[in-house]
Amino acid sequence: MTMRNKILLIGAIAFVAYVVGSRAATVQVNKGESVRHQLVRMWNDPKAKKERAKAAKKAAKAAEKALDKVRR
């Protein structure tokens, strides 16, 4: 694997991570609530869990496609 391909693969993974993060489900934040509690509540939100599962499948598929392309 050449250096250029490695950089492109890392860039593609970073882009997918950015898109997944920007589209993640948002949860309303209550004033006076600790940051830790907000994170736990957001992590356990059913909508967020569903989005994480979809994003993980999509990222795995994209990574497999990128690896197949690199191997050829």
C-alpha positions as CSV (number, residue, x, y, z in Angstrom):
1,M,0.0,0.0,0.0
2,T,1.5,3.3,-1.0
3,M,1.7,6.3,1.2
4,R,-0.9,8.1,-1.0
5,N,-3.4,5.3,-0.6
6,K,-2.9,5.3,3.1
7,I,-3.5,9.0,3.3
8,L,-6.6,8.7,1.1
9,L,-7.9,5.9,3.3
10,I,-7.3,7.9,6.5
11,G,-9.0,10.9,4.9
12,A,-12.0,8.8,3.9
13,I,-12.3,7.4,7.4
14,A,-12.1,10.9,8.9
15,F,-14.7,12.2,6.5
16,V,-17.1,9.4,7.4
17,A,-16.5,10.0,11.1
18,Y,-17.3,13.7,10.6
19,V,-20.5,13.0,8.7
20,V,-21.6,10.5,11.3
21,G,-20.9,12.9,14.1
22,S,-22.6,15.8,12.4
23,R,-25.8,13.7,11.8
24,A,-25.9,12.1,15.2
25,A,-29.2,12.5,17.0
26,T,-29.4,15.5,19.3
27,V,-30.9,15.5,22.8
28,Q,-32.3,18.5,24.6
29,V,-30.0,19.7,27.4
30,N,-31.5,20.7,30.7
31,K,-29.9,23.6,32.6
32,G,-28.1,22.6,35.8
33,E,-27.5,19.1,34.6
34,S,-24.0,17.7,34.8
35,V,-22.1,17.1,31.6
36,R,-21.6,13.5,32.6
37,H,-25.4,13.0,33.1
38,Q,-26.1,14.7,29.7
39,L,-23.7,12.4,28.0
40,V,-25.2,9.3,29.6
41,R,-28.7,10.4,28.7
42,M,-27.7,11.1,25.1
43,W,-25.9,7.8,24.8
44,N,-28.9,5.8,26.1
45,D,-31.4,7.7,23.9
46,P,-33.1,5.1,21.6
47,K,-32.9,7.4,18.6
48,A,-29.2,7.9,19.1
49,K,-28.7,4.1,19.5
50,K,-30.5,3.5,16.2
51,E,-28.4,6.2,14.4
52,R,-25.1,4.8,15.8
53,A,-26.1,1.3,14.6
54,K,-26.9,2.6,11.1
55,A,-23.7,4.7,11.0
56,A,-21.6,1.7,12.1
57,K,-23.1,-0.5,9.3
58,K,-22.5,2.3,6.8
59,A,-18.9,2.8,7.9
60,A,-18.1,-0.9,7.8
61,K,-19.5,-1.2,4.3
62,A,-17.5,1.9,3.2
63,A,-14.3,0.6,4.8
64,E,-14.8,-2.8,3.1
65,K,-15.4,-1.2,-0.2
66,A,-12.3,1.0,0.2
67,L,-10.1,-2.0,1.2
68,D,-11.4,-4.0,-1.9
69,K,-10.5,-1.0,-4.1
70,V,-7.0,-0.8,-2.5
71,R,-6.3,-4.5,-2.9
72,R,-7.0,-4.4,-6.7
